[in-house]
Amino acid sequence: MAVCYQYQLPVLPLDRPVPKHVLSRRGAISFSSSSSLFGCANPRLLSQTFTNSSNLWIPSSGWEERFLERRGAISYESSDQTALYIRMLGDVRVRSRAGFQPERRDSHPYIDFRLLHLPPETGELASARKIRRLLSFQRYFRSAHLFRDVSSLNSLCILDDDYGGQALCMLEKNGNWNFDIFLFDRLTNGNSLVTLAFHLFKYHGLIEHFKLDLVKLRRFLVMVQEDYHRNNPYHNAVHAADVTQAMHCYLKEAKFAGSVSPWDILVALLAAATHDMDHPGVNQPFLIKTSHHLANLYKNTSVLENHHWRSAVCVLHESKLFSHFSVEESYQMERQLGSLILATDISRQNEFLSQLRTHLDMSDLYLNDARHRHFMLQIALKCADISNPCRTWELSKQWSEKVTQEFFHQGDIERRYKLDISKLCDRHTETVANIQIGFITYVVKPLFVEWSRFTDSTLSQTMLGHLSLNNASWKGLLQEQTQSREDTNSVCREKD
């Protein structure tokens, strides 16, 4: 039995031209035409091909069909053998007779892609290798682990009853603004997003109202959590769980509770859970300056947000969570989900803030109007996404350090490859305190002041109170750091 050879590319897939057939596809695309487009007369042939070959290292424990159906983002309906759902995420790798196409060595690395090199075959396997595997960044890493027989980093371990009991106790207080998502993530063994989201679906009665299949829902949430990068200090599944919990708190506000429909709650929770899916740990300017194929695909406009949205849609298709919905309902779900996720683009902050101020000044926000309700859900998701400075100091400080760590990591890469260092990403000139003071002053506070005008609730006043205290704490730390540097410089001058 031959062994699959693995390559770890030290380069980005940003110097190879984006194929036309990739640019023509945006998001989850369903093909109902003949599967001969992919070099195989019948999708079932793939399962036979892969299992009958003696040259591919695939366990014979009966999961090969599930592998083809779930891993690698190529799946098909068991009732329709010619329907392939193609996951348009990440880079494009095309298997050929000579193996994977080599990358040029003059690009800028920042993502750990894992490729599998398969020995050349003949006959049916040569046809099967023509399939385009379109994976997310995260699934390259996971597919490599599968073939090396290494257990997944996200594998579930058994926790004792004490941990499970503590997690359940925390879930009973899911609407508490002091909810410690870091503790909850430890109690659930790194499965905070799956556990919390599943609980909130039950809490809001969405499972019964929309007749959701529990197995499909669980599968969907696991797939979403897996597509967040654990190596990202900030943009990971814990951040998604934190945003989902914040969105839940906002949906319970008196202004919302009496107006939102089950549909609104469903879309809002889905958007919160998926709003940063497959985030690569770098920002949009980095993708643009390195000519990344995602920047080309989305024409340098809301690049990451578009990718998060398409990733969410693809997982919805893969999990078949809404397979019982009508075509019109599915279309509305995807469209509204995209509208909410795209609203989290920080470059559109002033656009949404201006609209909100205008509505509040004119007192013309009517939540019985579906359009106004959706607009406020966009604002709610924006608030949830940047709500870290409005948490208690203990939680807010942890989030601030994590996001700064991610910024500085990007800056280190830009410095190493002689790129212009992005704003806030230079560890030699920026500090956590300095970044947070500017972020609170110019981004967070203006939005939450208007949110408080809209809700006029105890929660909104609590958030503004935490925001003010945290800002004062960061200013105090900055003053201490400045004084410490001045003292150090003074001592050095005296020695000289």
C-alpha positions in Angstrom: 0.0 0.0 0.0 1.6 3.2 -1.1 1.9 6.2 1.2 0.7 9.7 0.3 3.5 12.2 0.3 2.9 15.5 1.9 4.2 18.9 0.9 4.1 22.0 3.0 4.2 25.0 0.7 6.1 28.0 2.0 4.3 30.3 -0.4 0.9 31.9 -0.9 -1.3 31.0 -3.8 -1.3 34.6 -4.9 1.0 34.5 -7.9 -0.9 32.0 -10.0 -3.6 33.6 -12.2 -7.1 32.9 -11.0 -8.7 30.6 -13.6 -11.7 31.9 -15.5 -13.9 29.1 -14.3 -13.1 30.2 -10.7 -13.9 33.8 -11.3 -17.2 32.8 -12.8 -18.3 31.1 -9.6 -19.2 33.0 -6.6 -20.2 31.0 -3.5 -22.0 27.8 -3.3 -23.0 26.7 -6.8 -25.2 23.7 -7.4 -24.6 21.8 -10.6 -27.3 19.5 -11.8 -25.8 18.8 -15.2 -23.9 15.6 -16.0 -21.0 14.9 -13.7 -18.8 14.1 -16.7 -17.9 17.8 -16.3 -15.7 16.5 -13.5 -14.2 13.6 -15.3 -16.4 10.9 -13.9 -19.6 9.5 -15.5 -21.1 8.8 -12.1 -20.3 10.2 -8.6 -20.8 6.7 -7.1 -17.9 5.6 -9.3 -15.7 7.8 -7.1 -16.4 5.8 -4.1 -15.6 2.5 -5.9 -12.5 4.0 -7.5 -11.1 5.3 -4.3 -11.8 2.1 -2.3 -10.7 -0.4 -5.0 -7.4 1.2 -5.6 -4.4 -0.3 -3.7 -2.3 2.8 -4.1 -4.4 5.2 -2.0 -4.1 5.2 1.7 -7.7 5.2 2.9 -8.9 3.1 5.8 -11.3 0.3 5.0 -13.6 1.0 7.9 -16.6 1.9 5.8 -16.2 5.7 6.0 -14.8 6.2 2.5 -18.2 7.2 1.1 -18.7 9.6 4.0 -15.3 11.0 3.4 -16.1 11.7 -0.2 -19.4 13.2 0.9 -18.1 15.5 3.6 -14.3 16.0 3.4 -12.9 17.9 0.6 -16.1 19.8 0.2 -17.5 17.7 -2.6 -20.8 16.2 -1.8 -23.8 14.7 -3.6 -27.4 13.9 -2.9 -27.8 10.2 -2.3 -31.1 10.5 -4.2 -29.6 12.3 -7.2 -26.3 10.8 -8.2 -25.6 13.5 -10.8 -25.9 16.5 -8.5 -22.6 17.8 -7.1 -22.4 20.7 -4.7 -19.0 22.4 -5.3 -17.6 24.4 -2.4 -16.0 27.5 -3.8 -13.6 28.3 -1.0 -9.9 28.8 -0.6 -7.3 28.1 -3.2 -7.8 25.8 -6.2 -5.6 22.7 -6.4 -6.0 20.5 -9.6 -4.6 17.0 -9.6 -2.9 16.1 -12.8 -0.8 13.1 -14.0 2.3 14.8 -12.8 0.8 15.8 -9.4 0.1 19.3 -8.1 1.3 22.3 -10.0 4.3 23.8 -8.3 4.1 27.3 -6.8 6.6 30.0 -7.6 9.0 30.7 -4.7 8.8 34.5 -4.7 5.5 35.0 -2.9 4.7 35.9 0.7 3.8 33.1 3.1 1.2 33.5 5.8 -1.1 30.4 5.6 0.0 26.9 6.3 -1.4 25.0 3.3 -1.0 21.2 3.4 -1.1 19.4 0.1 -1.3 15.7 -0.7 0.9 14.3 -3.5 -0.6 11.2 -5.0 1.5 8.8 -7.2 0.4 8.7 -10.9 -2.4 6.2 -11.7 -4.0 4.9 -14.8 -7.5 4.0 -15.9 -10.4 5.1 -13.8 -8.2 6.9 -11.2 -6.8 9.1 -13.9 -10.3 10.2 -14.7 -11.2 10.7 -11.0 -8.1 12.9 -10.5 -9.6 15.5 -12.9 -12.0 16.6 -10.1 -11.3 20.1 -8.8 -11.1 20.1 -5.1 -12.2 23.4 -3.8 -11.4 23.7 -0.1 -11.4 26.3 2.6 -8.0 27.3 4.1 -8.8 25.3 7.2 -9.7 22.1 5.3 -6.3 21.8 3.7 -4.9 21.4 7.2 -7.5 18.9 8.2 -7.3 16.8 5.1 -3.6 16.4 5.6 -4.3 15.0 9.1 -6.8 12.6 7.8 -4.4 11.1 5.3 -1.5 10.9 7.9 -3.8 9.1 10.3 -3.4 11.9 12.9 -6.4 12.6 15.0 -8.1 15.9 14.3 -7.1 18.8 16.5 -10.8 19.4 17.1 -11.5 15.8 18.2 -13.9 15.6 21.1 -12.5 14.3 24.3 -14.6 13.0 27.2 -15.2 15.4 30.0 -16.2 14.4 33.5 -19.6 15.2 34.9 -18.4 18.2 36.8 -17.3 20.0 33.7 -20.5 19.2 31.9 -22.5 20.3 34.9 -20.7 23.7 35.1 -21.2 24.2 31.4 -25.0 23.6 31.8 -25.1 26.0 34.7 -23.5 28.7 32.5 -26.0 28.0 29.7 -28.8 28.8 32.2 -27.4 32.3 32.3 -26.9 32.7 28.6 -28.4 36.2 28.6 -26.0 37.6 31.2 -23.7 40.3 29.8 -20.9 39.1 32.1 -21.0 35.6 30.4 -17.3 34.4 30.4 -16.9 32.8 27.0 -13.3 31.8 27.7 -14.4 29.7 30.8 -17.3 28.3 28.8 -14.9 27.3 26.0 -12.7 25.4 28.5 -15.7 23.7 30.1 -16.9 22.5 26.7 -13.4 21.3 25.6 -13.1 23.9 22.9 -16.7 23.5 21.6 -18.2 26.7 22.8 -19.7 27.7 19.5 -21.4 24.3 18.8 -22.7 24.0 22.4 -23.9 27.6 22.7 -25.5 27.9 19.3 -27.3 24.6 19.7 -28.6 25.7 23.0 -29.8 29.0 21.7 -31.6 27.3 18.8 -33.5 25.3 21.4 -34.0 28.3 23.7 -35.7 30.4 21.0 -37.8 27.4 19.8 -36.3 27.5 16.3 -35.9 23.7 16.1 -39.7 23.1 16.5 -40.8 26.2 14.5 -38.7 25.4 11.4 -38.8 21.6 11.9 -35.1 21.4 11.9 -33.4 18.0 11.9 -31.3 17.7 15.1 -28.6 15.7 13.4 -28.3 18.1 10.5 -28.2 21.1 12.8 -25.5 19.5 14.9 -23.5 18.6 11.7 -23.9 22.2 10.4 -22.6 23.7 13.7 -19.7 21.3 13.8 -18.7 22.2 10.2 -19.0 25.9 11.0 -16.8 25.6 14.1 -14.2 23.5 12.1 -13.9 26.2 9.5 -12.7 28.7 12.0 -8.9 28.7 12.4 -7.8 27.7 15.9 -4.4 29.2 15.3 -5.9 32.7 14.9 -5.5 34.5 18.3 -8.7 36.5 17.8 -10.7 35.5 14.7 -11.5 32.0 15.8 -14.6 30.0 17.0 -14.4 31.5 20.5 -14.9 35.0 19.0 -17.8 33.6 16.9 -19.4 32.2 20.1 -18.9 35.5 21.9 -20.6 37.4 19.1 -23.4 34.9 19.1 -24.0 35.3 22.8 -23.9 39.1 22.4 -26.5 38.9 19.6 -28.7 36.7 21.9 -28.5 39.4 24.5 -29.6 42.1 22.0 -32.5 40.0 20.7 -33.8 39.9 24.3 -33.9 43.7 24.5 -37.4 45.0 25.0 -37.3 46.9 21.8 -36.5 43.8 19.8 -38.3 41.0 21.8 -41.8 42.2 20.9 -41.1 42.7 17.2 -38.7 40.1 15.8 -40.1 37.0 14.2 -38.6 33.5 14.5 -37.2 34.0 11.0 -35.4 37.2 12.2 -33.9 35.3 15.1 -32.8 32.4 12.9 -31.0 34.6 10.4 -29.5 36.7 13.2 -28.0 33.8 15.1 -26.8 32.1 11.9 -25.1 35.4 10.9 -23.5 35.8 14.3 -22.1 32.2 14.3 -20.8 32.4 10.7 -19.8 36.0 10.3 -16.0 35.3 10.4 -15.9 31.8 8.9 -12.5 30.7 7.4 -10.9 34.0 8.4 -7.2 33.7 7.4 -5.9 35.9 10.3 -5.0 38.9 8.1 -7.0 41.9 7.0 -8.3 43.0 3.7 -5.5 45.4 2.9 -3.0 42.5 3.2 -5.0 40.4 0.8 -5.2 43.3 -1.7 -1.5 44.3 -1.5 -0.5 40.7 -2.1 -2.9 40.2 -5.0 -4.6 37.3 -3.2 -7.1 35.4 -5.4 -9.9 36.3 -3.0 -9.2 40.0 -3.5 -9.4 39.4 -7.3 -12.6 37.3 -6.9 -14.4 40.0 -5.0 -12.8 43.0 -6.8 -11.2 44.3 -3.6 -14.6 45.1 -2.1 -15.6 43.5 1.3 -13.2 40.7 0.5 -13.3 38.9 3.8 -17.0 39.5 4.4 -17.9 38.1 1.0 -15.8 35.1 1.7 -17.4 34.5 5.1 -20.8 34.8 3.6 -20.0 32.3 0.8 -18.5 30.0 3.3 -21.6 30.0 5.3 -23.8 29.3 2.3 -21.6 26.4 1.3 -21.9 24.8 4.7 -25.6 25.3 4.6 -25.7 23.4 1.3 -23.4 20.7 2.5 -25.2 20.1 5.7 -28.6 20.2 4.0 -30.0 22.0 7.1 -32.7 23.8 5.1 -33.3 21.1 2.5 -37.0 21.1 3.4 -37.3 24.9 2.7 -38.8 26.0 -0.6 -36.6 27.6 -3.2 -37.8 31.0 -2.4 -37.2 30.5 1.4 -33.7 29.3 0.7 -33.0 32.3 -1.5 -34.3 34.7 1.1 -32.2 33.0 3.8 -29.0 33.3 1.8 -29.7 36.8 0.7 -30.5 38.1 4.2 -27.6 36.2 5.7 -25.2 37.9 3.3 -26.7 41.3 4.0 -26.0 40.9 7.7 -22.5 39.5 7.3 -21.5 42.1 4.8 -22.6 44.8 7.3 -19.7 43.8 9.6 -17.2 45.3 7.1 -15.5 48.0 9.3 -14.9 50.1 6.3 -18.7 50.7 6.1 -18.9 51.8 9.7 -19.7 55.5 8.9 -22.3 54.5 6.3 -24.3 52.5 8.8 -23.7 55.0 11.7 -25.0 57.9 9.5 -28.1 56.0 8.6 -28.8 55.0 12.2 -28.4 58.6 13.4 -30.7 59.9 10.7 -33.4 57.4 11.6 -33.1 58.2 15.3 -33.2 62.0 14.7 -36.3 61.7 12.6 -37.9 59.0 14.8 -38.9 57.0 11.8 -37.7 53.5 12.9 -40.7 51.2 12.8 -39.8 47.6 13.8 -43.1 46.3 12.4 -41.6 47.2 9.0 -39.4 44.2 7.8 -36.9 46.5 6.2 -36.3 48.6 9.3 -36.2 45.4 11.4 -33.5 44.0 9.1 -31.5 47.2 9.3 -31.5 47.1 13.1 -30.4 43.5 13.0 -27.4 44.7 10.9 -26.7 47.3 13.5 -27.0 44.6 16.3 -24.5 42.3 14.5 -22.1 45.2 14.1 -22.4 46.0 17.8 -22.0 42.4 18.8 -18.9 42.1 16.5 -17.1 45.0 18.3 -18.6 44.6 21.7 -15.4 43.4 23.4 -14.6 46.9 24.9 -18.1 46.9 26.4 -17.5 43.7 28.4 -16.0 43.7 31.9 -12.4 44.6 32.2 -11.2 41.0 32.8 -12.8 39.9 29.5 -12.2 43.0 27.5 -8.5 43.0 28.3 -8.1 39.4 27.1 -9.8 40.2 23.8 -7.7 43.3 23.3 -4.5 41.4 23.8 -5.6 38.7 21.4 -6.6 41.0 18.6 -3.4 43.0 19.0 -1.4 39.7 18.8 -3.1 39.0 15.5 -2.3 42.5 14.2 1.3 42.3 15.2 1.7 38.8 13.6 0.5 40.3 10.3 2.9 43.2 10.7 5.8 40.8 11.3 5.1 39.1 8.0 4.8 42.4 6.2 8.2 43.5 7.6 9.8 40.1 6.8 8.8 40.4 3.2 9.4 44.1 2.9 5.8 45.1 2.4 4.3 48.3 3.7 3.3 47.6 7.3 -0.5 48.0 7.8 -1.9 50.5 10.2 -2.0 49.2 13.8 0.2 46.2 12.9 3.7 47.5 13.8 4.7 46.1 17.2 7.6 48.6 17.3 5.4 51.7 17.3 2.0 50.5 18.6 0.9 49.2 22.0 -2.2 47.4 23.1 -3.3 50.4 25.1 -2.8 52.9 22.3 -4.7 50.7 19.8 -7.6 50.2 22.2 -8.0 53.9 23.1 -8.2 54.8 19.4 -10.6 51.9 18.7 -12.9 52.9 21.5 -12.8 56.6 20.8 -13.4 56.5 17.0 -15.2 53.2 16.3 -16.9 51.7 19.4 -18.2 54.6 21.4 -20.0 56.4 18.5 -21.9 53.2 17.5 -22.9 52.3 21.1 -24.0 55.8 21.9 -26.5 55.5 19.1 -27.4 52.0 20.0 -28.2 53.3 23.5 -30.5 55.9 22.0 -32.4 53.2 20.2 -32.8 50.6 23.0 -32.7 53.0 26.1 -32.2 49.9 28.3 -30.3 48.8 31.4 -28.0 46.7 29.2 -27.1 49.6 26.9 -26.2 51.7 30.0 -24.2 48.8 31.4 -22.2 48.5 28.2 -21.5 52.2 28.1 -20.4 52.1 31.7 -17.9 49.3 31.0 -16.8 51.1 27.9 -16.0 54.2 29.9 -14.2 52.3 32.6 -12.1 50.3 30.2 -11.1 53.4 28.2 -10.0 55.0 31.5 -8.0 51.8 32.4 -6.2 51.8 29.0 -5.4 55.5 29.4 -3.9 54.8 32.8 -1.8 51.9 31.5 -0.6 54.1 28.6 0.4 56.8 31.0 2.3 54.3 33.1 4.1 52.9 30.1 5.0 56.4 28.9 6.3 57.4 32.3 8.3 54.1 32.5 9.9 54.8 29.1 10.8 58.4 30.2 12.4 57.1 33.4 14.4 54.6 31.4 15.6 57.2 28.9 16.6 59.5 31.8 18.7 56.8 33.4 20.4 56.0 30.1 21.2 59.7 29.6 22.7 60.0 33.1 24.9 56.9 32.4 26.1 58.4 29.2 
